[in-house]
Amino acid sequence: MAVGKSVNRVDAMAKVTGRAKYTEDFYHPDMLVAKYFRSSIAHGRVTAINTKKAENLDGVHAVFTYKDVPENKFPTAGHPLALTEDHKDAADRLLLTRDVRFMGDEIAIVVAQNELVANEALKLIEVSYDEYQPLILPEDILEENARQIHEGSSNIVGEHTYTFGNDVDQAFEKADHVVEGSFRTAMVQHCHIENHISHAYMDDLDKIVIVSSTQIPHIARRIVGEVLNIPLSRIRVIKPFVGGGFGNKQDVILEPMVAFLTLKLNGRAVQINLSREECIIGTRTRHPFYIDVKTGVMNDGTIVARHMDAISITGAYASHGHSVAAAGGSKQSSLYPRAATSFHARTLYANTPVAGAMRAYGSPQIIYALECATEDAARKIGMDSVEFRLKNVARQGDINLLSGKEILSCGLADCLIKGRDFIGWGEKKKEYEKFKTGPVRKGLGLACLSYASGTYPVCVEIAGARIALNQDGTVHVMVGATEIGQGSDTVVAQMVAQTLSFPYENVLVVQAQDTDVTPFDTGAYASRQAYVVSNAVFRAATDLREKILDHAAVMTDIDVAGLDIVDGNIVDTRKSAQVMDMKTLAIDSFYHKERGCQLTAEASFKATTNAPVFGCTFVDITVNIPLCKIKINRMISVHDSGVIINPVQSGGQIHGGAFMGIGAALSEELLIDPKTGYIYNNNLLDYKFPTFTDVPPIHHDFVETFEPTSAYGNKALGEPPVISPPPAIRNAVLDATGLCINSLPLSPHTLFTAFKDHGLIDEKGGDNV
């Protein structure tokens, strides 16, 4: 049994020994370097640009501006192709722009012999602007006479309303209590280890080859073709090892430009390798949200009504646009499916860096407000926070009233009980009563989450798998599912080994995606891959298993019904005896003069289900009032992600997600001047990203259920762990201090303002407690 074991990752040795090849490791002797010339203002229009001095610098091969690129606008979001107009992403981007919409917008690009020359050339470009007042805050963006950030287009990118359950207004009228709150989340950055990098060249067949650190090779290929009006058959995208993405590489950020440049330079290899500073402002961020929540609750603890109104800031370009807000809002229907609920969201353009996909895709913002509001409601009626949730959260058999689908697997109640027991909820609650006053206070907090295993029915969900028996009795596996560090190749190998009854080490996964060779898959996002690919892998492996047994029957004259594969060997089940090893069968299939052929199987699967996942986080914290500092003493996240394919690897996902959640909760925020659009902290010195010394030991546990819509019973796990830590920490601060501090991050600055406003410290930071 390979599924359920903590086997070593298939890429472990390559990575720890340094043999793994990332995009930057692919060397072309004549490769040129391209660097963007970026705007120094946040909103305006270029009135003049002079590139002559840059063009004349030794080592510069070309300078291109907004005057030189195709005029057709395109979308950058890494979504599957939409066949209906109303579902297509906003096409609002050009390769280079004259109309500046954020500080760092791309106006020109220099192609040079090396990076040093390119950087010198950038200094020689002269540009003048007609500057406009930036629109940063929602109230300014929504003003009746506000300038259109995209001329001819509303500053509202999208708007969405849905309701489910009983009549929401009537439900609020029936409620014994109505609790209201306003919440704000910050703009944060992905901060993946490997910066954005891509290069392109033209091969001997006149095909554009793009090597890129991307989460979406097949989608990138399509969008590049659309941008440059080139048939897909003339474009090849190769994804080597990827050093993290977290959604930031679910946009085509560099691929269209490197393809354009190699076309302009007669097929010469051209690379763009963004600096960390460029990555922070010039790629994608998480959407900041402004959310108002109203909750109707009965005296017995039943949540009967909920209304949520959200504003999402997508920044200078739509990217994933309104789909982030819509997707985030939908998750409450599986978390609290029995309350009458209405949700309204608007997504706005702004003169800020572009927001796009980031781990959990809108759910961290929405669930933050939802779980803070849930905590406030529990406290309003004086009910224990855990018991309040146990009364209201989803159970197996509930109907998700938004989708109309039954929840077929749900272990959330058991997750809550496990987390409560681990943190010592009852005992600590009593112990911490003596820490509710004074300069150092202690508290407990929790928050729940729900997420999904893909994007269906909003987007198509498709995955492909190809498996071939090798001459030595091992198998090669090719999937379109994109390994970006999350471990999907390892999970695929375990699934194949399980179904074929092969030793795990005899399953070899081809680890680079190549759109000329790899089966089609839309990519790594939405925590979809292990769930969607499971059925493709199962079908292909089952098919290959049958072909192997059929060939064994021909070789042995034993009825196929009496044969089986056990640990990679052919056995006679009636005699419980081994008949032959797999290498012997493989050699016969390849080289016998009359019978056999290479045994292969391939399957493509479209998922028409989307299993919800569940979990919760419990935290134990200390708040130092005079220092305005939060210390996390203990944290545990408990998840229901169906059958756990690889426990150690799954634990790593939870730890990584919790780490990101702690950063979002306590320190991370991209700071932008609301008057000028100036970005203050586009570097890892000033952008307060936590390190290992800033986080506590993180604990995790699972409640394993079996999800029947997956071939192996598994559900999503990659993104959910980031969702619940921030509201759990906020709720613990409330428990410790009695203050509802609703804006993230809960940094010393935020805490100082809140403590001062409530009289816990004076104007100079002195202790009043």
N, C-alpha and C positions, 0 to 999 in steps of 0.2 A: 504494500500500500504506500504510494508516494504522496497522495494528498493527505494533509494533516501532519506532515513531518517537517521539522526544521532543517531541511537539507541546505547545503551551501549554495549560494547564488551561482548561477552559471557564469557570471562575469567577475566573480570575486578575485580569482587569481590574476586575471588581466589587469584589474584595477589596482590591486595592492602591489603588484610588481612593476607598475608603470608601463605595461605593454599595451594597454588599451589606447586606441587611436581616436582622438577627438578631432574636430574640424581643423583646428590650428595645426595638427600634426601632419596634415596632407600637404605635401610640399610640391610646388612647381618651380623649377629653376628661374623661369622668367616671369613669375607672378608679380603683378603690380599691386599697389596699395591705394585704396580710395578712402578719403576722409570728407565728412560733411562740413560745409560752412553753415553754421546755425545762427538764427536771429538773436539779437541782443535785446529785443523788446518783446512784449507779450501780445501786442495787438497793433496791427498797422498794415501798411502796404509799401512794398519796395518801390521807390520812385526812380532809382538809378543804381546800377551795379557795374563795376569796372573790374574785369578779371585779367587785363592785359599783363600787369606786372607778375601775377601768379603764373600765367601761361608762359612767360619768358624765362622763368626760373629754371636753371639746369636741373634736369631730372624729372620735370613735370611733363607728363604725356598728354594730358587733356584737362580742361576745366569745363564743366557743364553747369548751366543754370536752368532756372525755370523756363527759359526761352527755348531750351533744346529738347525737352522731354515730351512724350505723347500727351495730348490734351484730354484724353478720355479719363474720367475719374473712376476710381475703383474702390471696393471695400477691402479692408485688411483682415477682417475677422475670420478665424479659422473654422467656419461652419460648413457642413455639407451643402452642396448646391441646392437651392430652393427652386422648385418648379413653378411656384406661384409668385406673382409680383408682390403681394402683400406680406410675404414672408422673407423677402430678400433683404440682405444687409445694406445699410446706407452706403452708397458709392460717393464718397466726399473727399477722396484723397488723390493727389497727384504725386508723381515721383519727386518733384521739387515744386516749391510754391513761391508765388510772388506775394500772396496774401498771408500775412503772418498772424497766427492764431494762438501761439504760446511762446514763451521764452525758450528758445532752442529749436524752433521750427526749421525745417531743412530748405534752404534757399539755393544752395549750389553744392557741387561736389568736385573735389580735386582728385585726379588720378596721377600717381607719381611712382618713382622708382622704389621708394621706401617711405616709411612713416615719418622720418625726420624731414625729408624734403616736403612731404605732403603738409606737415604742420607748419613749415615755414611759408609755404604757398598760401595757406589759409590766412596768414597775417597780412598778405599783400592784397587781398581782395577788398575793394572799397565799395561801400553800400550806403545809401541814404534812404530814409523812411519817411512816410507820412504816418505819424503815430496817432493812435486812437486810445481812448480810455479803456483799459481792460475791464472785462466783466468776470468777476471772481465769485461773488456771493449770490445765493439764489434770489434774494430780494432785488438785486441789481439786474440779474439776467432776465427776471420775469417782469421788469418794469414795462409798462405799455409801449413806451417809445425807445426802448433799448435797441442799440444797434444790432443788426443781425450778424452773428459771428460767421455764418455762411450765407453770403448774399443770396436772396431769393428763397431762403429756407428759415423756418421758425427756429428759435432757440430751444424749443422743446423737441427733442429727438424722437420721443415716443411717449405714449400714455396708455395706461392699462388699468382696467377695473375688473374685478371678479367678486362674486359672492357665492357662498355655499352654505348649506344647512337651512334652517328655518329663517323666517323673516327677521333680518338683523335688527331693525328698529323696534319691532315688537319684543324681541329678546332682551334688548336693553331696557325697555319699559318694565319688563318682568323682573329684572335683576334687583337684588337687595342692595347692591353696592355697585357703583360705577367708578373705576379707578383710571385716571388719565396721567400720561407722562410724555415728555419729549426727549428724544435721544439723538445723539450725533456720533457718527464714526468717522475716522480720519482717513486721509489719503496715505496709503502705505505702499512700499515697493517690495517686489519679490525677493531681490537680493540673492538670486541663485549664484552658485560659485562661478560657473562659466559664463562670461559675458556673451552677448549676442555676437555671432561671427558667421560669415558666409562667404563663399567664393564661387565663381562661375568661370567656365571656359567652354570652348567649342571643340568637340572631338572630331575624329577623322571622318565621321559621317555627317558633319555639319549640324550636329545636335548640340543644344545647350545643355551642359552638365552643371548642376548646382549642387555643391556640397555644403550642407548647412546644419547648424545646431537648431533643429526644429522639432516640434511635437506633432506636426501635421504634414508629412512629406507629400502625400497624395493630394491634399487640399492645396498645398503651396504650389504644386505643379499646375493645377487648374487655374489658380489666380494669376500666376505669372503668364500663362497663355492668354488670359483675358486682358491683362494689362498691355502686353506687347502685340496682341493680335496674331499669335503664333499657334499652330496646331499643337495639341498636347503630345502628339507623337514625336515632336521635335524637341521636347523638354524632358530631361531626366533629373530627378532629385534624389540625392543620396544622403541619408542620415547616419552618420557614424555614432560613436558613443556620445552621449549628451551629459553635460555637467549640471543638470537641473534646469527646470523651466517654471514649474508651479503655475502654468497658465500664460506666462509672459511670452512664451514661444508658441502660443496658439494663435498668433497673428503673423501675417507675412510682413515682416518689418524690413528685412534686408534682401530677400530673395528676388523681388522684381528689379531692384536697382542693380544688383550684381549681374543679372541676366541682361539688362539694358546696356551695361558698361561693356560686357564682353562682345555684344553685338556691335557696339560702336568702335571697338578696338580690334576688329578683325579676328575675333576668337581668342584673344590673349586672356590668360587667367588674371582675374581681378578679385581682390579680397577686401571686404570691409570687416574690421574688427573693432567694435565699439569699446571705448574706455568705460570704466565704472561710472564716471560722472555722466557720460552720455547715456549709459543704460538707465540710470536713475531718472533722468528727465526725458529721454528721447525714445523710450520703448513704451511700456505700459505700467499702469499703477492699479491699485484697487480703488473702486469707486467710493468716494465719501458719500454717506447717506445722512439725510435729515429726516427723522421719522417721528410721527405722532401716533400714539397708541391709546386706545380706549378699551377697557376690559369690563365686562359685566359679569358679576359673580354673585352666587347665592350664599346665604349664611352657612349652608352645609359644605361649602367649598366647591360646588359645581360651577365651572365656567360656562356661561350660557351665551355670551356674545363677545365678539371682538371686532374692532375696526382699526385698521392701520392705514395711515396716509404717509407716503414716502416720496422724497425727492432725492434723486440720484444724480451725481455730477459726472458726466462722461468725459469732460474736458474738451480739447480743441477739435477732436475728430470723433466720429461715432464709434469706431472700432466695433466692439460687441454691443454697444449702444444699450437700448432699452431691454434687451433680452436678459441682462444681468438682474435688473430689478424684478422683472416678471418671473424669472426662475427662482430667485430668492423668496419672493412672496408666496410661491406655490407650496413651499415646504411646510408651512404651518398646517396645511390641510391633512398631512399625514401625521404630524406631531400631536395635534389636538383636534381630532377629526369630528368630535361630537358638538363643538361649539358653533353657533351661527356666526359666520365670519364674512366680513367685507374687506377688500383690499384695493387701494388706489395708489398708483405710482406714476410719477413723471420723471423722465430722464432729460437732463439739460446739457446743452453745450456750455462751455466756459473757456476762458482764456488761461487754461491750466494744462499741465501735461496730460496726455491721453490716458484714460482708464480703459481697461480691457478685462480679459479673463484673469482671475487669480483664484487660487486654491479655494474651492467651495462656492465660487461663482454667485455672489449675492447673498448666500445664506449666512455668512458670518455677520453681515450688517443687519439683516432682517431678524435672525434668531437672537442677536444681541438685544435688540429692542423688545422682542417677544418674551424672552426669558427674564429680562429685567422687569417688564410689566407684569409677568406672571408672579415674580417674587413680591412685587409691590401689592398685588391683589391678595396673596396669601397673608401678608402681614396686615393688610387692612382688616381682615376678618379674624386675625389672631390664630391662624392655623399653621401647624408645622409645615415647613417648606417641602419636605419629602412627601409627607402624607397628602399635601395639596396636589402635588404632581401625580402621585399614584392614583388619585381619584380621577384625574382628567386625561392622562396620556393615552396614546393608542394601545390597543390590544389586538392580538391576532383575531381575525374575523371582523374587525371594524371595517367600515366602508369609507374609503377616501372620497368624500363627497364632491371634491373638485373633479377627479378623474372618473368617479363612479366605479372604481375597481376595489375589490376586496383586498385587504392587507393579509397576505398569505403566511407571512412569518413576522413575528414581532416579539422580541425579548426585552423591551424597554423597562417594564416593571421590574424584572429580575436584575437588569443593569442598575436601577436605582437602589435596590436592596443590597446588592454587592458593594456599591460605592458607599452607601450609608454605613455598612458594617466595617468596611476598611478604614474609613476616616474616623470611626468612633463617634458618630454623630450625637447620640443621646448623652454619652458621658462628657464629651467636649462641650456640648451646649451648657450643661450645668457648670462645668469647670470655668468656662469663659464668662460667666455672669459677673465675676469679680473684676473682669478686665473691660467693662463697658464704660468706665470713666478713667481719668488720668491721662498721662502723656503717651503711654504705650497700651494699645488695645488689641484684642484678639477676636477673631470671628471666623465663622464657617460659611461657605457658600456653595451653591450647586447650580447647574443649568443642564437642560436636556437639549437634544438635537435630533433632527431628522434630515435625511438627505436622500438622493436617488441614485440608481445604478445606471445612469445614462441620460439621454435626452428625449427618448421616445415619449409621447407622440409628436413633440415639437419638431424634432429633426429625425432624419433617417438614421437607423442604427444598423450598421453592416460590418461584418468582419470576415476575413478569409484565412484559411490555413491549408498548407500543403505539406505532406509528410512522405518521405521516400526512404525505402529500405536500402541501406548501403551494403557493399560487398562483404564487409566484416561483421554484419549482423547488428550494427547500430542503425539508428534512424536519424535523418536530417529533417528538421522542422523549419518551415518558413511561414511566418505570419506577418500580416500588415500591422498588427498591434505594435505600437511604438514604445520601445524601451527608452526611458529618459532618466533612469536611476531609481525608479519606483519598484523595480523587480518583476515586471510583467513577463520577461523572458523566462525567468525561473519558474513562475507560476505555470506558464504554458508547458514547460518541460515536465513539471510534476503531473499535470493533467494528462499529457500524452503517455507518460510512464504508467500512470494509473490505468488507463483504458487499454493500452497494449499489453499490460503486465510485463513491462520491460524494467530492468534496473534503471534507476534515475540517471546514472552516469552514462548510460548507453543512448540517451536522448540528447542530441546535439542541436541547439537552436542557432540559426543564422542570425547574428545579432545586429547587423546593419540593415536598415530598410533601404530599398532601392526601387523606385517606382517603375523601372524597366523589368524588374524581376519579382518583386514582392507581391503577394496577393493583396487585393484592395482592402483598405481599412481607413476609416476617417481620422484616426489618430488618438493621441493620449490627451484626454480631457474628460470631464464629467464623471470621473471614477467609473468609466464604462468598460474598460478593456477586459479585465478578468471576467466580468459578467457576460459581456456580449461574445467575446472570443471563446468562452467555455463551450458554447453549443457548436461553433464551427470546428473547434479542436475535437470535440467528442465525436462529431459526425465523420470527420476525416480519419481519426484514429480507429473508430469502429469499422469503417470501410477497409482500412489497411489491415486490420486484424483479421477480417473475414477473408481477404485475399491471401494472407499468409497461411491461414488454416486450409484454405482451398488448395494451395500449392502443396502443403504438407500432405494432404490427403492423396493427391496425385502421386507424390513421391513414395508414399508408404503403402498405398492400397488400403488404408484404414479409413472407414467412413468418417467424414468430417465431424459428424455429431459426437464422435468419441475422442476428438482431439481438442486440446486447449493449449494456451500459452501460459507458462508459469515461470516467473523470474527470467524471462527472455529465452526460454527453452520450449520446444514442442514436447508435450507429454500425451500419453495415452491414458485418458481418464479412467477407462475400465480396468486397466492393470496398474494404475498409479505409477507408471514408469516413464522415464524420459525416453523419447524417441530419437531426438536429435537436437543439437544446439542451433541457434539462429544463424550462425555463420555458415553452417553446412547448407541450410535451406537457401540462404542468400546466394551463395556461390552457384547452387543448382539453378536458381531462377535466372541468373545472369548468363551462365555459360553452357547449360545443357543444350545440345544441338536442336532438339525438337520442341521441348516444352519450356514454358515460362517466359518471363520478360522482367524488366525492372518493376518491382512492386511499388506503386505509388498511389496516393489518394489525395484528393483535394475537395474542400467544401467551402462554400460561402453561405453565411447565415445572416438573415435580417431579423433583428429582435423586434417584437411588437409588444413587449412587456417592459416594465421599469420598476424593479423591486425597491421599495423604500428601506433604508437602513436607519438604525437608531443608536443612541448612546447618551452618555451623560458624563459630566466632570464634577468632582468634589474637590474643594480646596480648603486648606486651613492656613490662615494668614495672621501676620502681626502688622499693625499700622503704627508707625512712630509719628505722632502728631507734630511735634516740633520740627522734625526732619522732613516731614511730608514724604514719607517713604513707606512703601509696602514691601514686606518680606513674605514670600510664600514658604511656609514651613513644610507643607505636604500637599501633594496633588495626586489624584487618580482619575483616569478616564476609563470608562467601561463601555464596550461597544458590542452591539449585535450586528455583525456583518455576515450572518449566515455561517456556513462551514468555513473554518479558517484553514486556508490551503497550506500556509507556511507560518507557524506561530511566531518564530523569531523575527522573520521579515515583517510580519504584520505588526508586531510590537514596535519595530523601528518606525513604521508609518505613524503609529500613535504618538511616539515620542517626538518625532519631527513635527507633526502637526501641533502638538501641545506647545512645543518650543516656539513655533510661529505665532500661536495664539497668545502666549505670554508676551511676546514682543509687541503685538498689536494692542494688548491690554495695558501695558505699563510704559512703553517708551516710544514706539515707532510712529512717526508722523512726518510727512513731507510738508515743510513749512513754506507758505507762499504769501507774499505781501498782498493784502486785499486791494491796495491802491495801484500798485505797479505791475503785479504779476511776477515779481522777482522771486526766484527760488533760492532760499537761504541755505539749504543743506543737501546739495546734490553730491554728497560724498559720504563714505562710511566712517569718517571721523565725526561729522556733525549730525548725520542721520543715525539715531541711537538704536542700532541693531543689537540685540542681546548676544552675549557670548556664553560659554558654558559656565562661567563664574557667576552669571546673573540669574540662572534658573536652578530650581531645586531638583533633587532626584524625582523623576517622573515615574509614576507607577501606572500599570495598565492591567486590564483583565477583559475577558470576553464572556458573553453569553451566546453560546452557539445554538443557532436555530438551523433549520434546513429550508432553503428557498427553492420551491419546486420548479420555478421558471428558469433556473440555472442548471446546467448539466451536472454540476458538482455540488450544488447547494449553496454556493457562495454568493455574496452580494458585495456592494461597493465598500471600500475602506480607505482609498488614497486621500480623499479630501475631507471627510467628516471630522477627523481629529482636530482640525483647526477651529471648528465652529464654536464649541461650548466653553473653552477656557476663559475668554474675555467676560461673558456675562457671569460665569461662576465667580470670577475674581471681583467684579463689581458688586455682586450680591454679598460676598464676604465682607467687603468694605462697608456696605450698608449694615451688615450684622455687627461689625466691630464698632462703628461710629454713629450709627443711626442716621447717616446722611445718604440721600439718593444722589450720587454723583453720576450723571448720565452721559457725559461726553468722554470719548476715548481720544487719546490714551489717558490713563490715570497716572500721569507723570507727576513729578514733584510740582511743576507749575500748575497743573490742574488741581492737585490736592491743596496747594497753598491758597489758591483762589477760593476754593470751596470752604476750607477751614477758616479763612479770614472772614468770609461772608457770614458764616454761622457762629462766629465769635470764639472759635477754638484756639485761634492764635491772633495776635494783634498785627497792626500794619507792618511792624518790623520783623514779624516772625516769632515774636515772643510767645511763650506758653501761657495760655489763659485757663488751662485745665488742671 
